[in-house]
Amino acid sequence: MIETAILCEGDWDDDTDWDELARKAATAAIKQTPHGDLVADPVSVEISVKFATDAEVRKLNTAYRDKDNPTNVLSFPMVQPDMLGGLANSDDGEVLLGDIVLADGVCAAEAAEKSIPVRNHAAHLIVHGTLHLLGYDHEQGEAEAEAMEAMERAALASLGIGDPYMPAETADEV
């Protein structure tokens, strides 16, 4: 079973149920992978999602990636990809898969640029971040990037969200 723990700081839309959005987006992402059985597994798999400020994400990006600027999403896996198959054998029935951190200003600016709701872009970033927690990496070559994008598209489609990689004028808005 997938659980999310969220923390909202910064300028995030108060009308959105961020906890539900995070849980649905993470679950949709996991279902697109060979680890989809984690969704129904009795072990509690937790993902921490922080809706943060640009300043906090900039500090994290500098500290962990040596890039002195905010980015839209950062992922911090807690389980090595080769250990994912054994999560059901957890001693206490609970596993922290990792942390995902989103930047409020960057997310809002990118959503505005794409003419989509912030919640839809945040869902995409959570899907993207969850795939990183599972060991997927779009920076390892074109084939892996395309495979990751295909999983993102499928996960978002299951949530009723249009293709994030289509030009704004042709993407569905939900």
C-alpha positions, 0 to 999 in steps of 0.5 A, a space after each residue: 500500500 502506498 502512503 504519502 506524508 506531505 508538508 506544504 510551505 511556500 505559496 501553494 494553492 490552498 484549494 487543492 488537496 495536496 495530500 490526495 494529489 500526491 498519493 494519487 500521482 505516486 500510486 499512478 507512477 508506481 503502477 506503470 512500473 514493474 513494481 506496480 504490485 507495491 500498490 496492493 502489497 500489505 507492506 506500507 510504502 511511504 513517500 514523503 512529498 514536500 511542497 517547498 519554496 524556491 529558496 529551500 529547493 535552491 539550497 538542496 540543489 546546491 548541496 546535493 547537485 552542486 547547482 546553485 539554482 532552484 529546480 522544479 523537483 528533487 528526489 531523494 531515494 531511500 531504497 536502492 533500486 536492486 532492493 525494491 523487489 524485497 520490500 515485502 520482507 520488511 521487518 516492521 511492514 513499513 518502508 520509506 521509499 524516499 523524499 520528493 521536494 517541489 519548488 513553488 515558484 518554479 512549478 507555478 512559472 512552468 505551469 503558467 508557461 504551459 497554460 495548465 493548472 499548477 495542480 496538474 504540473 505538480 502531479 506530473 512532477 510527483 510522478 516524475 519524482 516517484 519514478 526517480 525514487 524507483 531508480 529511473 533516470 532520464 539523464 542516462 541516455 535517450 532510450 531511458 528518457 523516452 521510457 521514463 516519459 512514456 511511463 509519465 504519460 501513462 500515469 498522468 493519463 490514468 489521472 485524466 491529465 494530458 501529455 506534459 510533453 506536447 506543446 501547450 496549444 495541443 495538450 489537454 487541460 484537465 
